[in-house]
Amino acid sequence: MKVLVVGDVVGNPGRKTLKAYLDKYKSNYDFIIVNGENAAAGFGITAKLCDEILDWGVNVITSGNHIWDKKEIYDYLDRSNRVLRPHNYPNGVPGTGYTILKDKKGNKIAVVSLQGRVFMPPIDCPFTVANPLIEEIRKECKHIIIDFHAEATSEKLALANYLDGKVSVVYGTHTHVQTADNKILLEGTGYISDVGMTGSDNGIIGMNKESIIPKFLTALPQKFEIAEGKERINGLDIELDDETGECIKIERINLSLIELGIFN
């Protein structure tokens, strides 16, 4: 099973880059997962953008703390099993935190969205929430991929080791900076601390640097604006064993549109 994971898509530059990559390479993959929580001008995602991204061939859109930024998405989350919010939010919030779908070959694959608590808003513990959920999912399928939207590398690595051998892959999102620690853990779970960001490489984690730097200089609120130009896609090229669900390859994707030969 070949799986594409794409890191946090930021604004129109990120969407443009994602579509260009998918137009050229989506046929190489059996299943595609995209983190879309920053797709709408950097903050949240709209129903229209969800439909658009799914129409491009994406199977599941994951998210994180910014999923709640656009109120219109609340009803959409209740209607769709292909757009996820973190599973460890309290009971009663809109949407679902996991889904089980089929890839091109008919294999079942589960995608779980979780959110960390270190340097993040206080919500339910991802460790205690994940374990019973994974045990239940494993009764139905062995291919399980977790998007862990978290700030602290230690928390991400701890969760991956906690679930090693129980899930196929644990990958981190949220920081928008791709890490170089992609590996397969001892019991067969693929891991990376952060997939990175898909969008403009001209700014600061996808935002215009002229709108970010003053916040550090003055400590005053600033209106962040999307950066443009030098677009890059950050993601993962993953292969899973069809029978066992173990990760047999996890490689980073970090390419500009120019390097891909898509735009000059």
Rosetta blueprint (number, residue, H / E / L):
1 M L
2 K E
3 V E
4 L E
5 V E
6 V E
7 G L
8 D E
9 V E
10 V L
11 G H
12 N H
13 P H
14 G H
15 R H
16 K H
17 T H
18 L H
19 K H
20 A H
21 Y H
22 L H
23 D H
24 K H
25 Y H
26 K H
27 S H
28 N H
29 Y L
30 D L
31 F E
32 I E
33 I E
34 V E
35 N E
36 G L
37 E L
38 N L
39 A L
40 A L
41 A L
42 G L
43 F L
44 G L
45 I L
46 T L
47 A H
48 K H
49 L H
50 C H
51 D H
52 E H
53 I H
54 L H
55 D H
56 W L
57 G L
58 V L
59 N L
60 V E
61 I E
62 T E
63 S L
64 G L
65 N H
66 H H
67 I H
68 W H
69 D L
70 K L
71 K L
72 E L
73 I H
74 Y H
75 D H
76 Y H
77 L H
78 D H
79 R H
80 S L
81 N L
82 R L
83 V E
84 L L
85 R L
86 P L
87 H L
88 N L
89 Y L
90 P L
91 N L
92 G L
93 V L
94 P L
95 G L
96 T L
97 G L
98 Y E
99 T E
100 I E
101 L E
102 K E
103 D L
104 K L
105 K L
106 G L
107 N L
108 K E
109 I E
110 A E
111 V E
112 V E
113 S E
114 L E
115 Q E
116 G L
117 R L
118 V L
119 F L
120 M L
121 P L
122 P L
123 I L
124 D L
125 C L
126 P H
127 F H
128 T H
129 V H
130 A H
131 N H
132 P H
133 L H
134 I H
135 E H
136 E H
137 I H
138 R L
139 K L
140 E L
141 C L
142 K L
143 H E
144 I E
145 I E
146 I E
147 D E
148 F E
149 H E
150 A L
151 E L
152 A L
153 T H
154 S H
155 E H
156 K H
157 L H
158 A H
159 L H
160 A H
161 N H
162 Y H
163 L L
164 D E
165 G L
166 K L
167 V E
168 S L
169 V E
170 V E
171 Y E
172 G E
173 T E
174 H L
175 T L
176 H L
177 V L
178 Q L
179 T L
180 A L
181 D L
182 N L
183 K E
184 I E
185 L L
186 L L
187 E L
188 G L
189 T L
190 G E
191 Y E
192 I E
193 S L
194 D L
195 V L
196 G L
197 M E
198 T E
199 G E
200 S E
201 D L
202 N L
203 G L
204 I E
205 I L
206 G L
207 M E
208 N L
209 K H
210 E H
211 S H
212 I H
213 I H
214 P H
215 K H
216 F H
217 L H
218 T H
219 A L
220 L L
221 P L
222 Q L
223 K L
224 F L
225 E L
226 I E
227 A L
228 E L
229 G L
230 K L
231 E E
232 R E
233 I E
234 N E
235 G E
236 L E
237 D E
238 I E
239 E E
240 L E
241 D L
242 D L
243 E L
244 T L
245 G L
246 E L
247 C E
248 I E
249 K E
250 I E
251 E E
252 R E
253 I E
254 N E
255 L E
256 S E
257 L L
258 I L
259 E L
260 L L
261 G L
262 I L
263 F L
264 N L
